Amino acid sequence: MAEAIRANAAPRPVGRYPHARRAGGLLFLSGIGPRDPANDSVPGNVLDGEGRVVAHDIAAQTHAVFANARAVLEAAGARWDDLVDVTVYLTDMAQDFPAYNAVWAEYFPDPATAPCRTTLGIDALPTPIAIELKCIAAPKE
């Protein structure tokens, strides 16, 4: 079986799966969101009096999800530059794509060296987050 990776600096998974799994020369990250690893809060979420999300800041969540992905990569001995493919899930494509795309450009300023990317609009995620990443990395030996 391929090696399972647990990243102590990343938020715990919301289900029974590892943060990542190494198979051959590739590293596959499980879907990861922007939850704060210290307290499970979601950066940028605005809650009403009953605890329901009424607004979110996609830029704050994008920075947080990138930090969490980096923590998993580092726990596996990989680097940010080792990312080769990223699938991004947004719960509000029309509203959030421009700000998310601007943050992406901060982290990957050169398209020639950026990982491949697919961005999908979806109805919901399993926790009150607006973005989730699914990543594949090819760590250098």
N, CA and C atoms as a LAMMPS dump frame, in Angstrom:
ITEM: TIMESTEP
0
ITEM: NUMBER OF ATOMS
423
ITEM: BOX BOUNDS ff ff ff
-5.0000000000000000e+02 5.0000000000000000e+02
-5.0000000000000000e+02 5.0000000000000000e+02
-5.0000000000000000e+02 5.0000000000000000e+02
ITEM: ATOMS id mol type element x y z
1 1 1 N 0.85 -1.193 0
2 1 2 C 0 0 0
3 1 3 C 0.886 1.242 0
4 2 1 N 0.409 2.307 -0.598
5 2 2 C 1.148 3.555 -0.666
6 2 3 C 1.207 4.221 0.705
7 3 1 N 2.277 4.966 0.932
8 3 2 C 2.513 5.624 2.219
9 3 3 C 1.489 6.715 2.498
10 4 1 N 0.857 6.67 3.675
11 4 2 C -0.092 7.703 4.108
12 4 3 C 0.672 8.8 4.842
13 5 1 N 0.251 10.043 4.633
14 5 2 C 0.893 11.206 5.238
15 5 3 C -0.105 11.89 6.165
16 6 1 N 0.366 12.211 7.363
17 6 2 C -0.415 12.993 8.332
18 6 3 C 0.353 14.278 8.589
19 7 1 N -0.314 15.423 8.456
20 7 2 C 0.328 16.727 8.64
21 7 3 C -0.203 17.373 9.909
22 8 1 N 0.605 17.436 10.933
23 8 2 C 0.178 18.022 12.197
24 8 3 C -0.11 19.509 12.095
25 9 1 N 0.502 20.203 11.13
26 9 2 C 0.302 21.644 10.976
27 9 3 C -0.913 21.995 10.122
28 10 1 N -1.623 20.997 9.632
29 10 2 C -2.827 21.217 8.817
30 10 3 C -4.066 20.858 9.638
31 11 1 N -5.238 21.387 9.26
32 11 2 C -6.451 20.99 9.975
33 11 3 C -6.698 19.49 9.809
34 12 1 N -7.24 18.887 10.831
35 12 2 C -7.5 17.449 10.743
36 12 3 C -8.53 17.17 9.647
37 13 1 N -8.407 16.032 8.976
38 13 2 C -9.399 15.673 7.961
39 13 3 C -10.799 15.571 8.581
40 14 1 N -11.82 15.848 7.798
41 14 2 C -13.194 15.776 8.303
42 14 3 C -13.774 14.37 8.17
43 15 1 N -12.996 13.456 7.643
44 15 2 C -13.435 12.073 7.495
45 15 3 C -12.282 11.128 7.769
46 16 1 N -12.494 9.873 7.468
47 16 2 C -11.494 8.838 7.734
48 16 3 C -10.605 8.659 6.503
49 17 1 N -9.656 9.585 6.333
50 17 2 C -8.706 9.536 5.226
51 17 3 C -7.454 10.302 5.636
52 18 1 N -6.325 10.027 4.981
53 18 2 C -5.091 10.74 5.313
54 18 3 C -5.055 12.104 4.631
55 19 1 N -4.173 12.965 5.09
56 19 2 C -3.969 14.239 4.412
57 19 3 C -3.439 14.023 3.001
58 20 1 N -2.598 13.015 2.85
59 20 2 C -2.002 12.74 1.532
60 20 3 C -1.545 11.293 1.491
61 21 1 N -1.256 10.85 0.283
62 21 2 C -0.726 9.502 0.088
63 21 3 C 0.312 9.573 -1.025
64 22 1 N 1.463 8.983 -0.744
65 22 2 C 2.535 8.911 -1.734
66 22 3 C 2.387 7.593 -2.491
67 23 1 N 2.414 7.665 -3.811
68 23 2 C 2.352 6.472 -4.653
69 23 3 C 3.375 6.648 -5.765
70 24 1 N 4.384 5.806 -5.735
71 24 2 C 5.464 5.954 -6.708
72 24 3 C 6.122 7.309 -6.509
73 25 1 N 6.296 8.046 -7.563
74 25 2 C 6.92 9.355 -7.472
75 25 3 C 5.948 10.498 -7.296
76 26 1 N 4.682 10.183 -7.063
77 26 2 C 3.672 11.238 -6.944
78 26 3 C 3.119 11.317 -5.526
79 27 1 N 2.663 12.515 -5.183
80 27 2 C 2.023 12.761 -3.901
81 27 3 C 0.618 13.272 -4.179
82 28 1 N -0.385 12.579 -3.663
83 28 2 C -1.785 12.931 -3.867
84 28 3 C -2.342 13.492 -2.569
85 29 1 N -2.756 14.754 -2.584
86 29 2 C -3.346 15.361 -1.398
87 29 3 C -4.847 15.131 -1.413
88 30 1 N -5.394 14.773 -0.263
89 30 2 C -6.851 14.71 -0.125
90 30 3 C -7.393 16.127 -0.229
91 31 1 N -8.686 16.247 -0.503
92 31 2 C -9.288 17.574 -0.542
93 31 3 C -9.007 18.313 0.747
94 32 1 N -8.572 19.555 0.616
95 32 2 C -8.23 20.342 1.796
96 32 3 C -8.873 21.71 1.689
97 33 1 N -9.378 22.17 2.823
98 33 2 C -10.054 23.466 2.859
99 33 3 C -9.279 24.488 3.654
100 34 1 N -9.914 25.627 3.912
101 34 2 C -9.236 26.737 4.583
102 34 3 C -9.388 26.771 6.101
103 35 1 N -9.877 25.695 6.722
104 35 2 C -10.075 25.747 8.167
105 35 3 C -8.763 26.025 8.893
106 36 1 N -8.838 26.779 9.978
107 36 2 C -7.676 27.095 10.8
108 36 3 C -7.282 25.833 11.567
109 37 1 N -6.027 25.382 11.452
110 37 2 C -5.633 24.152 12.136
111 37 3 C -5.696 24.248 13.66
112 38 1 N -5.635 25.447 14.206
113 38 2 C -5.622 25.612 15.662
114 38 3 C -7.009 25.453 16.277
115 39 1 N -8.048 25.907 15.559
116 39 2 C -9.371 25.907 16.197
117 39 3 C -10.532 25.55 15.267
118 40 1 N -10.25 25.143 14.06
119 40 2 C -11.254 24.739 13.067
120 40 3 C -12.139 25.883 12.569
121 41 1 N -11.828 27.12 12.945
122 41 2 C -12.612 28.24 12.412
123 41 3 C -12.292 28.408 10.924
124 42 1 N -13.185 29.096 10.227
125 42 2 C -12.996 29.327 8.793
126 42 3 C -12.728 30.807 8.575
127 43 1 N -11.511 31.159 8.153
128 43 2 C -11.184 32.568 7.93
129 43 3 C -12.144 33.207 6.935
130 44 1 N -12.581 34.404 7.247
131 44 2 C -13.432 35.144 6.314
132 44 3 C -14.904 34.846 6.389
133 45 1 N -15.319 33.841 7.157
134 45 2 C -16.751 33.575 7.276
135 45 3 C -17.394 34.59 8.214
136 46 1 N -18.559 35.094 7.81
137 46 2 C -19.367 35.98 8.652
138 46 3 C -20.603 35.182 9.035
139 47 1 N -20.844 35.058 10.331
140 47 2 C -21.955 34.251 10.831
141 47 3 C -23.058 35.132 11.391
142 48 1 N -24.298 34.671 11.276
143 48 2 C -25.401 35.382 11.914
144 48 3 C -25.518 34.929 13.369
145 49 1 N -26.514 35.409 14.073
146 49 2 C -26.701 35.09 15.482
147 49 3 C -26.927 33.624 15.77
148 50 1 N -27.343 32.87 14.768
149 50 2 C -27.575 31.435 14.949
150 50 3 C -26.428 30.586 14.418
151 51 1 N -25.33 31.241 14.037
152 51 2 C -24.157 30.505 13.585
153 51 3 C -24.162 30.104 12.122
154 52 1 N -25.101 30.62 11.344
155 52 2 C -25.148 30.314 9.909
156 52 3 C -24.261 31.29 9.152
157 53 1 N -23.591 30.786 8.115
158 53 2 C -22.744 31.637 7.285
159 53 3 C -23.632 32.545 6.443
160 54 1 N -23.414 33.848 6.559
161 54 2 C -24.183 34.81 5.768
162 54 3 C -23.316 35.505 4.729
163 55 1 N -21.999 35.402 4.869
164 55 2 C -21.072 35.963 3.891
165 55 3 C -19.704 35.317 4.114
166 56 1 N -18.874 35.415 3.09
167 56 2 C -17.505 34.894 3.221
168 56 3 C -16.556 35.756 2.405
169 57 1 N -15.304 35.711 2.782
170 57 2 C -14.237 36.43 2.098
171 57 3 C -13.395 35.383 1.372
172 58 1 N -13.574 35.27 0.061
173 58 2 C -12.879 34.224 -0.691
174 58 3 C -11.378 34.45 -0.716
175 59 1 N -10.927 35.693 -0.689
176 59 2 C -9.477 35.939 -0.671
177 59 3 C -8.864 35.381 0.615
178 60 1 N -9.497 35.64 1.757
179 60 2 C -9 35.113 3.031
180 60 3 C -9.006 33.589 3.021
181 61 1 N -10.064 32.992 2.488
182 61 2 C -10.136 31.537 2.439
183 61 3 C -9.114 30.96 1.462
184 62 1 N -8.836 31.663 0.371
185 62 2 C -7.851 31.172 -0.593
186 62 3 C -6.455 31.197 0.021
187 63 1 N -6.095 32.277 0.694
188 63 2 C -4.795 32.32 1.379
189 63 3 C -4.695 31.183 2.399
190 64 1 N -5.767 30.937 3.147
191 64 2 C -5.752 29.892 4.177
192 64 3 C -5.649 28.493 3.575
193 65 1 N -6.361 28.244 2.492
194 65 2 C -6.305 26.906 1.895
195 65 3 C -4.927 26.663 1.279
196 66 1 N -4.308 27.701 0.734
197 66 2 C -2.952 27.536 0.216
198 66 3 C -1.977 27.24 1.368
199 67 1 N -2.138 27.899 2.499
200 67 2 C -1.284 27.633 3.658
201 67 3 C -1.461 26.192 4.124
202 68 1 N -2.686 25.695 4.139
203 68 2 C -2.941 24.32 4.565
204 68 3 C -2.357 23.315 3.574
205 69 1 N -2.486 23.592 2.294
206 69 2 C -1.898 22.697 1.287
207 69 3 C -0.377 22.679 1.442
208 70 1 N 0.211 23.845 1.679
209 70 2 C 1.661 23.918 1.876
210 70 3 C 2.081 23.097 3.099
211 71 1 N 1.287 23.139 4.176
212 71 2 C 1.604 22.364 5.38
213 71 3 C 1.604 20.864 5.091
214 72 1 N 0.662 20.404 4.289
215 72 2 C 0.617 18.983 3.932
216 72 3 C 1.811 18.63 3.05
217 73 1 N 2.101 19.468 2.082
218 73 2 C 3.261 19.221 1.219
219 73 3 C 4.538 19.105 2.061
220 74 1 N 4.725 20.05 2.962
221 74 2 C 5.938 20.043 3.784
222 74 3 C 6.009 18.817 4.687
223 75 1 N 4.87 18.385 5.222
224 75 2 C 4.852 17.178 6.057
225 75 3 C 5.274 15.947 5.264
226 76 1 N 5.054 15.998 3.962
227 76 2 C 5.413 14.88 3.088
228 76 3 C 6.811 15.044 2.491
229 77 1 N 7.514 16.117 2.876
230 77 2 C 8.84 16.348 2.329
231 77 3 C 8.827 16.966 0.948
232 78 1 N 7.703 17.569 0.575
233 78 2 C 7.567 18.196 -0.739
234 78 3 C 7.551 19.715 -0.578
235 79 1 N 7.631 20.402 -1.696
236 79 2 C 7.627 21.859 -1.711
237 79 3 C 6.479 22.372 -2.561
238 80 1 N 6.158 23.629 -2.371
239 80 2 C 5.107 24.297 -3.139
240 80 3 C 5.364 24.154 -4.634
241 81 1 N 6.628 24.284 -5.027
242 81 2 C 6.999 24.203 -6.439
243 81 3 C 6.836 22.804 -7.019
244 82 1 N 6.6 21.809 -6.17
245 82 2 C 6.404 20.441 -6.648
246 82 3 C 4.982 20.173 -7.139
247 83 1 N 4.064 21.115 -6.9
248 83 2 C 2.69 20.927 -7.381
249 83 3 C 2.673 20.839 -8.906
250 84 1 N 1.955 19.846 -9.429
251 84 2 C 1.833 19.709 -10.879
252 84 3 C 0.39 19.837 -11.36
253 85 1 N -0.574 19.593 -10.466
254 85 2 C -1.972 19.673 -10.874
255 85 3 C -2.822 20.039 -9.657
256 86 1 N -3.705 21.019 -9.816
257 86 2 C -4.583 21.46 -8.737
258 86 3 C -6.009 21.543 -9.281
259 87 1 N -6.915 20.87 -8.596
260 87 2 C -8.336 21.017 -8.886
261 87 3 C -8.923 21.868 -7.773
262 88 1 N -9.629 22.915 -8.151
263 88 2 C -10.185 23.876 -7.205
264 88 3 C -11.706 23.799 -7.281
265 89 1 N -12.34 23.716 -6.127
266 89 2 C -13.794 23.702 -6.03
267 89 3 C -14.243 24.994 -5.362
268 90 1 N -15.097 25.748 -6.039
269 90 2 C -15.659 26.988 -5.502
270 90 3 C -17.163 26.833 -5.367
271 91 1 N -17.727 27.28 -4.248
272 91 2 C -19.174 27.177 -4.065
273 91 3 C -19.929 28.345 -4.69
274 92 1 N -19.214 29.393 -5.108
275 92 2 C -19.861 30.525 -5.781
276 92 3 C -18.944 31.018 -6.902
277 93 1 N -18.946 30.281 -7.993
278 93 2 C -18.048 30.577 -9.104
279 93 3 C -18.215 32.007 -9.605
280 94 1 N -19.448 32.444 -9.821
281 94 2 C -19.683 33.766 -10.396
282 94 3 C -19.14 34.884 -9.512
283 95 1 N -19.355 34.781 -8.23
284 95 2 C -18.929 35.826 -7.305
285 95 3 C -17.45 35.717 -6.939
286 96 1 N -16.959 34.495 -6.745
287 96 2 C -15.649 34.309 -6.132
288 96 3 C -14.482 34.126 -7.097
289 97 1 N -14.746 33.747 -8.336
290 97 2 C -13.635 33.435 -9.232
291 97 3 C -12.652 34.592 -9.415
292 98 1 N -13.085 35.824 -9.645
293 98 2 C -12.094 36.887 -9.866
294 98 3 C -11.134 37.089 -8.686
295 99 1 N -11.635 37.113 -7.462
296 99 2 C -10.771 37.314 -6.299
297 99 3 C -9.88 36.1 -6.065
298 100 1 N -10.441 34.914 -6.199
299 100 2 C -9.646 33.688 -6.07
300 100 3 C -8.535 33.678 -7.117
301 101 1 N -8.861 34.034 -8.348
302 101 2 C -7.892 34.022 -9.434
303 101 3 C -6.768 35.037 -9.167
304 102 1 N -7.097 36.164 -8.563
305 102 2 C -6.086 37.166 -8.22
306 102 3 C -5.129 36.633 -7.15
307 103 1 N -5.662 35.933 -6.153
308 103 2 C -4.797 35.344 -5.125
309 103 3 C -3.925 34.258 -5.754
310 104 1 N -4.517 33.434 -6.615
311 104 2 C -3.734 32.4 -7.323
312 104 3 C -2.517 33.044 -7.992
313 105 1 N -2.721 34.177 -8.651
314 105 2 C -1.633 34.854 -9.366
315 105 3 C -0.535 35.341 -8.421
316 106 1 N -0.873 35.622 -7.168
317 106 2 C 0.149 35.994 -6.179
318 106 3 C 1.067 34.808 -5.879
319 107 1 N 0.483 33.613 -5.788
320 107 2 C 1.233 32.413 -5.439
321 107 3 C 1.908 31.779 -6.651
322 108 1 N 1.327 31.995 -7.818
323 108 2 C 1.853 31.433 -9.06
324 108 3 C 1.93 32.544 -10.11
325 109 1 N 2.901 33.462 -9.965
326 109 2 C 2.943 34.619 -10.865
327 109 3 C 3.323 34.284 -12.305
328 110 1 N 4.021 33.176 -12.521
329 110 2 C 4.467 32.815 -13.863
330 110 3 C 3.678 31.601 -14.36
331 111 1 N 2.791 31.796 -15.329
332 111 2 C 2.013 30.657 -15.833
333 111 3 C 2.88 29.519 -16.367
334 112 1 N 4.088 29.822 -16.81
335 112 2 C 4.963 28.785 -17.349
336 112 3 C 5.438 27.809 -16.281
337 113 1 N 5.454 28.234 -15.019
338 113 2 C 5.893 27.35 -13.942
339 113 3 C 4.766 26.978 -12.979
340 114 1 N 3.58 27.505 -13.203
341 114 2 C 2.422 27.186 -12.354
342 114 3 C 1.954 25.758 -12.629
343 115 1 N 1.326 25.137 -11.637
344 115 2 C 0.75 23.814 -11.895
345 115 3 C -0.449 23.936 -12.842
346 116 1 N -0.804 22.832 -13.457
347 116 2 C -2.051 22.789 -14.223
348 116 3 C -3.179 23.045 -13.23
349 117 1 N -4.298 23.578 -13.724
350 117 2 C -5.392 23.915 -12.818
351 117 3 C -6.729 23.704 -13.508
352 118 1 N -7.65 23.154 -12.739
353 118 2 C -9.047 23.059 -13.153
354 118 3 C -9.863 23.663 -12.022
355 119 1 N -10.802 24.553 -12.354
356 119 2 C -11.651 25.183 -11.345
357 119 3 C -13.099 24.823 -11.643
358 120 1 N -13.776 24.291 -10.647
359 120 2 C -15.155 23.844 -10.795
360 120 3 C -16.064 24.597 -9.837
361 121 1 N -17.24 24.958 -10.296
362 121 2 C -18.272 25.508 -9.436
363 121 3 C -19.149 24.379 -8.94
364 122 1 N -19.35 24.321 -7.626
365 122 2 C -20.153 23.252 -7.032
366 122 3 C -21.171 23.863 -6.078
367 123 1 N -22.162 23.079 -5.692
368 123 2 C -23.232 23.575 -4.82
369 123 3 C -22.833 23.7 -3.36
370 124 1 N -22.03 22.775 -2.866
371 124 2 C -21.702 22.789 -1.44
372 124 3 C -20.465 21.955 -1.182
373 125 1 N -19.87 22.183 -0.019
374 125 2 C -18.763 21.378 0.482
375 125 3 C -19.188 20.852 1.857
376 126 1 N -18.492 19.833 2.397
377 126 2 C -18.975 19.199 3.626
378 126 3 C -18.866 20.033 4.899
379 127 1 N -18.121 21.123 4.873
380 127 2 C -18.058 22.043 6.003
381 127 3 C -18.374 23.433 5.457
382 128 1 N -18.588 24.446 6.282
383 128 2 C -18.987 25.769 5.772
384 128 3 C -17.817 26.552 5.179
385 129 1 N -17.246 26.003 4.103
386 129 2 C -16.141 26.635 3.4
387 129 3 C -16.579 26.952 1.979
388 130 1 N -15.88 27.899 1.352
389 130 2 C -16.233 28.31 -0.008
390 130 3 C -15.243 27.806 -1.043
391 131 1 N -14.147 27.171 -0.601
392 131 2 C -13.108 26.685 -1.512
393 131 3 C -12.488 25.417 -0.943
394 132 1 N -12.152 24.506 -1.843
395 132 2 C -11.413 23.302 -1.478
396 132 3 C -10.454 22.987 -2.618
397 133 1 N -9.276 22.453 -2.276
398 133 2 C -8.281 22.075 -3.273
399 133 3 C -8.066 20.573 -3.264
400 134 1 N -7.783 20.028 -4.418
401 134 2 C -7.331 18.643 -4.594
402 134 3 C -6.058 18.753 -5.403
403 135 1 N -4.921 18.316 -4.827
404 135 2 C -3.621 18.564 -5.436
405 135 3 C -2.847 17.276 -5.709
406 136 1 N -2.024 17.348 -6.748
407 136 2 C -1.056 16.308 -7.05
408 136 3 C 0.297 16.986 -7.163
409 137 1 N 1.292 16.411 -6.501
410 137 2 C 2.649 16.948 -6.552
411 137 3 C 3.597 15.85 -7.021
412 138 1 N 4.702 16.273 -7.609
413 138 2 C 5.76 15.372 -8.027
414 138 3 C 7.034 15.82 -7.332
415 139 1 N 7.218 15.401 -6.059
416 139 2 C 8.408 15.836 -5.318
417 139 3 C 9.682 15.346 -5.996
418 140 1 N 10.673 16.207 -5.967
419 140 2 C 11.978 15.826 -6.515
420 140 3 C 12.686 14.979 -5.478
421 141 1 N 13.368 13.988 -5.93
422 141 2 C 14.065 13.066 -5.014
423 141 3 C 15.261 13.726 -4.389
